[in-house]
Amino acid sequence: MPRDGLVWNQAMTAGTRIKDLPDSERPRERMVAKGADALSNSELIAIMLRTGVKGASALEVAGQLLKAFGTLDNLSRASLADLRKIKGIGRDKAIALKCAFTLARRMASEFRQEGTSLGNPESVADLLREENRAYEVENFQVVLLNTRRKLIRVEKISQGTLDTILVHPREVFRSAIASGAAAIVLAHNHPSGDPTPSEADVKVTRDLIRAGQLLKIEVLDHVILGRATQERAKDYASLKELGYFAGF
């Protein structure tokens, strides 16, 4: 199991250079010997940073990044300007970090294979989670499904300002009709992290259910993506599970 990078870094003498550490404690050597999964978050980030700054090794800078942003999720969504507020993170290092997290999200999106079965809101959340966690404003998407409830593709419909988004049935169903979708799942993110549906979310959902009924394209659910907390185990909400589809 990887060690807790923050605890380990705190145990190091401030300013200790990585090259002064024994081989068994150097991140690159540990990666070669034990594999990347054995490394802590701090060690992995230190390898990406390559070098530290006067008075602080790359490991210490990595530890400061994690301390400042709290979680990898927060770090992945940090802007270049926010990253550069950390001592030792200049333009090039900030760019390298943003590129690494972007590649991770793109890798996750490659799992959007046509034919993937999406039979419940959890599977929809799994499909969309990585891409949506990086959005700073609300993004409305439609998951297009065939008659067997398998994925055709995900279509981005609109983007709004923080906590505000405009959705028109014409835009939602245009791509569904063009692709021959038999059913759709609505989805969008809440940048606040709280996936609880707003009154506007409920109204839009009901309007789109009615539109889908006229077009013979079933709206199966509306999944809102947020972030999990200690008090909230799920990072998403399903309007169908919450009972908002009752009566349709």
Stockholm file with secondary structure:
# STOCKHOLM 1.0

chainA/1-248         MPRDGLVWNQAMTAGTRIKDLPDSERPRERMVAKGADALSNSELIAIMLRTGVKGASALEVAGQLLKAFGTLDNLSRASLADLRKIKGIGRDKAIALKCAFTLARRMASEFRQEGTSLGNPESVADLLREENRAYEVENFQVVLLNTRRKLIRVEKISQGTLDTILVHPREVFRSAIASGAAAIVLAHNHPSGDPTPSEADVKVTRDLIRAGQLLKIEVLDHVILGRATQERAKDYASLKELGYFAGF
#=GR chainA/1-248 SS CCCCHHHHHHHSCTTCCGGGSCGGGSHHHHHHHHCGGGSCHHHHHHHHHCCCBTTBCHHHHHHHHHHHHCSHHHHHHCCHHHHTTSTTCCHHHHHHHHHHHHHHHHHHHTTCCTTCBCCSHHHHHHHHHHHHTTCSSCEEEEEEECTTSBEEEEEEEEECSTTCCCCCHHHHHHHHHHHTCSEEEEEEECTTSCCCCCHHHHHHHHHHHHHHHHHTCEEEEEEEECCCCSSCCCSEEETTTTTTTTTC
#=GC SS_cons         CCCCHHHHHHHSCTTCCGGGSCGGGSHHHHHHHHCGGGSCHHHHHHHHHCCCBTTBCHHHHHHHHHHHHCSHHHHHHCCHHHHTTSTTCCHHHHHHHHHHHHHHHHHHHTTCCTTCBCCSHHHHHHHHHHHHTTCSSCEEEEEEECTTSBEEEEEEEEECSTTCCCCCHHHHHHHHHHHTCSEEEEEEECTTSCCCCCHHHHHHHHHHHHHHHHHTCEEEEEEEECCCCSSCCCSEEETTTTTTTTTC
//
